[in-house]
Amino acid sequence: MAREKTGKPWRWPRLLLLTDPARQPDPEKAIAEAPRGAGVIFRAYGARPDPARLRALGRMAARKDILLLVAGDDRAARGLGVGGLHLPQYRLKSPSTEHMFHSARRGKPGLVVTAAAHDERAIIAAARAGADAVLISPVFPTESHPGAQTLGALRYARLASLAREKGVAAFALGGMTPAKARRLSGAAMAGIAGISLLR
C-alpha cells in the first residue's frame, strides 16, 4: 500500500509501461495499449512536453484509470492530468533533488514520484529525497541495454527488500515477462515495469 491519496487507500498499478525514443516513442499508443489501471511513464527527456499534449494525455489516461507520470521535468509533472514525476538515477545525486520533489508536489500533494535505481545507494538516496517508488533495473537481459550486467532474481530481491525497509515501493524493470515475474514472486515487488511488456 502506498501513501494515502485524496483520503482513500491507494494501491500501486501492478504494471508500469515506459515510452522509449526507439522502441515506443508514442505515449498516446502506450496509453491506448495499456490495460485499465496500469501506469505509463512518458520519458520526454531533453524536450519539455507541450502543455496541450499533456492535457490530452491526461484525459486519455483518466478514461482508463491510468497513472500518467512524466520523466525528468517537475514543472511538466504538475500539469493537468499528470499524476507523477519519474527521475533517472543520476538525478538522485543532485543536491537539489529533494527540493525538486517538494517543488513538484507544491499545490499537488498527491503527486507520485518514482526514480530509477540500480544499486543500494540509489535506493537510499531515493528514499531520503522522498520518492514513493523505485524502478530497480536491469533485472534480466534487456533489448534496451544489450550486454549490460544484470542483477538477477536474488540481487533484485535484496534491493527490493531494502526499498521496502526504507518505505519505498519496488518495481522490477529489465527483460520482464510474465514468466520472469513469477521468478520474483517471493520478492518485495509492487509490480513490473518495461517498454515492451505487452508485445
C-alpha positions, 0 to 999 in steps of 0.5 A: 500500500502506498501513501494515502491519496485524496483520503482513500487507500491507494494501491500501486498499478501492478504494471508500469509501461515506459515510452522509449525514443526507439522502441515506443516513442508514442505515449498516446499508443502506450496509453491506448495499449495499456490495460485499465489501471496500469501506469505509463511513464512518458520519458520526454527527456531533453524536450519539455512536453507541450502543455496541450499534449499533456492535457490530452494525455491526461484525459486519455489516461483518466478514461482508463484509470491510468497513472500518467507520470512524466520523466525528468521535468517537475514543472511538466509533472504538475500539469493537468492530468499528470499524476507523477514525476519519474527521475533517472538515477543520476538525478538522485545525486543532485543536491537539489533533488529533494527540493525538486520533489517538494517543488513538484508536489507544491499545490499537488500533494498527491503527486507520485514520484518514482526514480530509477535505481540500480544499486543500494545507494540509489535506493537510499538516496531515493528514499531520503529525497522522498520518492514513493517508488523505485524502478530497480533495473536491469533485472534480466537481459534487456533489448534496451541495454544489450550486454549490460550486467544484470542483477538477477532474481536474488540481487533484485530481491535484496534491493527490493527488500531494502526499498521496502525497509526504507518505505519505498515501493519496488518495481522490477524493470529489465527483460520482464515477462510474465514468466520472469515475474513469477521468478520474483514472486517471493520478492518485495515487488509492487509490480513490473515495469518495461517498454515492451511488456505487452508485445 
